[in-house]
Amino acid sequence: MISRLLPQPTARLRFREMVETDLEDMARMLGDPETMRFYPAPKTRSESAAWIERMQERYAGDGHGLWLIETHDGEFIGDCGITWQSYNDTPVREVGYHVTRERQGSGYATEAARACLELIRQEYAPTLLTAIIHPENTASRRVAEHLGMSHIADDHAHPWIVRTVMGMIVHPLDQSSTA
Ligand SMILES: CC(C)(COP(=O)(O)OP(=O)(O)OC[C@H]1O[C@@H](n2cnc3c(N)ncnc32)[C@H](O)[C@@H]1OP(=O)(O)O)[C@@H](O)C(=O)NCCC(=O)NCCS
């Protein structure tokens, strides 16, 4: 059976798997037009429920997914984690993150993504880790750069958008973390 992973808690955040009762919080975040402005559309409540289900399939099938992130007091902050994606037909692990609008700009995505990077280093290194980003999503790109990623490719898989692929080779603990 595949082992299910969780990043270590950080100074302000802890990770856990999403459950059905997170729907209220997830639907509020994923339904917010401002937060989802780089997606085709904000998610409806039923699409948010499907998102949670999809993550539960990923935890079981891949051992990882986007985990719910919350403060140590249990305040919902968003999600962050590791999923399989692809660019130009190449499957890659990606670090992903979404932070609720009121809590954006406080360093939470960078803090959470760093914990995911450490998990990757511990469990899968050496490996390529990516962040596949809408070309105008500056905040997301900045998070990727804070991790040590740089622009490695452009994804042409979709006819309507060329996405920016940020990436880095993650080395095991006893080696340098950049490519
Ligand atoms: C991307 C996102 C997760 C970043 O979360 P966050 O907790 O605000 O990120 P941080 O506070 O760690 O900030 C990361 C950087 O983005 C910058 N930033 C934050 N909001 C920004 C905005 N609206 N426009 C431009 N830059 C912004 C910050 O200044 C920071 O850069 P700096 O360190 O150079 O100052 C958040 O903006 C979000 O949820 N966006 C919507 C979902 C999304 O697009 N996810 C990524 C999919 S690829």
The ligand as an SDF file (V2000), in Angstrom:
LIG
                    3D

 48 50  0  0  0  0  0  0  0  0999 V2000
   -0.2670   32.7710   -5.4510 C   0  0  0  0  0  0  0  0  0  0  0  0
   -0.7140   32.8660   -3.9860 C   0  0  0  0  0  0  0  0  0  0  0  0
   -0.9580   31.4630   -3.4420 C   0  0  0  0  0  0  0  0  0  0  0  0
    0.3930   33.5300   -3.1720 C   0  0  0  0  0  0  0  0  0  0  0  0
   -0.0070   33.4610   -1.8080 O   0  0  0  0  0  0  0  0  0  0  0  0
    0.5710   34.4500   -0.7050 P   0  0  0  0  0  0  0  0  0  0  0  0
    0.4320   33.7790    0.6210 O   0  0  0  0  0  0  0  0  0  0  0  0
   -0.0540   35.7710   -0.8700 O   0  0  0  0  0  0  0  0  0  0  0  0
    2.1010   34.5030   -1.1300 O   0  0  0  0  0  0  0  0  0  0  0  0
    3.2760   35.1750   -0.3120 P   0  0  0  0  0  0  0  0  0  0  0  0
    2.7290   36.0970    0.7270 O   0  0  0  0  0  0  0  0  0  0  0  0
    4.1650   34.0560    0.1020 O   0  0  0  0  0  0  0  0  0  0  0  0
    3.8900   36.1340   -1.4130 O   0  0  0  0  0  0  0  0  0  0  0  0
    4.5610   35.6730   -2.5260 C   0  0  0  0  0  0  0  0  0  0  0  0
    4.9890   36.8680   -3.3720 C   0  0  0  0  0  0  0  0  0  0  0  0
    3.8800   37.2870   -4.1910 O   0  0  0  0  0  0  0  0  0  0  0  0
    3.7400   38.6940   -4.1040 C   0  0  0  0  0  0  0  0  0  0  0  0
    2.3460   38.9900   -4.2530 N   0  0  0  0  0  0  0  0  0  0  0  0
    1.3390   38.6810   -3.4090 C   0  0  0  0  0  0  0  0  0  0  0  0
    0.1660   39.1090   -3.9220 N   0  0  0  0  0  0  0  0  0  0  0  0
    0.4520   39.6810   -5.1090 C   0  0  0  0  0  0  0  0  0  0  0  0
   -0.3420   40.2750   -6.1310 C   0  0  0  0  0  0  0  0  0  0  0  0
   -1.6630   40.3730   -6.0120 N   0  0  0  0  0  0  0  0  0  0  0  0
    0.2950   40.7470   -7.2310 N   0  0  0  0  0  0  0  0  0  0  0  0
    1.6400   40.6560   -7.3620 C   0  0  0  0  0  0  0  0  0  0  0  0
    2.4370   40.0670   -6.4300 N   0  0  0  0  0  0  0  0  0  0  0  0
    1.8490   39.6140   -5.3320 C   0  0  0  0  0  0  0  0  0  0  0  0
    4.2700   39.0360   -2.7490 C   0  0  0  0  0  0  0  0  0  0  0  0
    4.6480   40.3950   -2.7040 O   0  0  0  0  0  0  0  0  0  0  0  0
    5.4380   38.0760   -2.6450 C   0  0  0  0  0  0  0  0  0  0  0  0
    6.5180   38.5310   -3.3930 O   0  0  0  0  0  0  0  0  0  0  0  0
    7.7860   39.2350   -2.7050 P   0  0  0  0  0  0  0  0  0  0  0  0
    8.2830   38.2760   -1.6800 O   0  0  0  0  0  0  0  0  0  0  0  0
    8.6960   39.4580   -3.8370 O   0  0  0  0  0  0  0  0  0  0  0  0
    7.2640   40.4960   -2.0780 O   0  0  0  0  0  0  0  0  0  0  0  0
   -2.0050   33.7200   -3.8300 C   0  0  0  0  0  0  0  0  0  0  0  0
   -1.8200   34.9670   -4.4690 O   0  0  0  0  0  0  0  0  0  0  0  0
   -3.2180   33.0330   -4.3870 C   0  0  0  0  0  0  0  0  0  0  0  0
   -3.8780   32.2480   -3.7020 O   0  0  0  0  0  0  0  0  0  0  0  0
   -3.5280   33.2970   -5.6540 N   0  0  0  0  0  0  0  0  0  0  0  0
   -4.6770   32.6600   -6.2840 C   0  0  0  0  0  0  0  0  0  0  0  0
   -4.4700   31.1750   -6.5560 C   0  0  0  0  0  0  0  0  0  0  0  0
   -3.3340   30.9370   -7.5090 C   0  0  0  0  0  0  0  0  0  0  0  0
   -3.2140   31.6310   -8.5080 O   0  0  0  0  0  0  0  0  0  0  0  0
   -2.5000   29.9350   -7.1880 N   0  0  0  0  0  0  0  0  0  0  0  0
   -1.3640   29.5740   -7.9920 C   0  0  0  0  0  0  0  0  0  0  0  0
   -1.7760   28.6880   -9.1010 C   0  0  0  0  0  0  0  0  0  0  0  0
   -0.3570   28.3590  -10.1610 S   0  0  0  0  0  0  0  0  0  0  0  0
  1  2  1  0
  2  3  1  0
  2  4  1  0
  2 36  1  0
  4  5  1  0
  5  6  1  0
  6  7  2  0
  6  8  1  0
  6  9  1  0
  9 10  1  0
 10 11  2  0
 10 12  1  0
 10 13  1  0
 13 14  1  0
 14 15  1  0
 15 16  1  0
 15 30  1  0
 16 17  1  0
 17 18  1  0
 17 28  1  0
 18 19  1  0
 18 27  1  0
 19 20  2  0
 20 21  1  0
 21 22  1  0
 21 27  2  0
 22 23  1  0
 22 24  2  0
 24 25  1  0
 25 26  2  0
 26 27  1  0
 28 29  1  0
 28 30  1  0
 30 31  1  0
 31 32  1  0
 32 33  2  0
 32 34  1  0
 32 35  1  0
 36 37  1  0
 36 38  1  0
 38 39  2  0
 38 40  1  0
 40 41  1  0
 41 42  1  0
 42 43  1  0
 43 44  2  0
 43 45  1  0
 45 46  1  0
 46 47  1  0
 47 48  1  0
M  END
$$$$
